[in-house]
Amino acid sequence: MSLLSVMYFDGGIAGLWYGPTFATFYNTVIYTWLIQKIDWQTLIDQARERRARDQKKAEELALKDKMKGTMNAGLAMLKKL
């Protein structure tokens, strides 16, 4: 865009600024539109469900590790006998 402004439209030094200015304006408009279009409540609900599911899975793994540790301790005691 800057190159076109300088070379084709004979914008000079000011033309160098047109490209970045237009790009920033374009990004602002598009991102504002995208952010407003998002259903934030649905995203929050999905994140909460994922978090609950991950916590449950982590608790199950911790319980399995604890049980495994208890079994290993029991086996070690049997070996001593």
Order of alpha helices (4+ residues) and beta strands (2+ residues): alpha-alpha
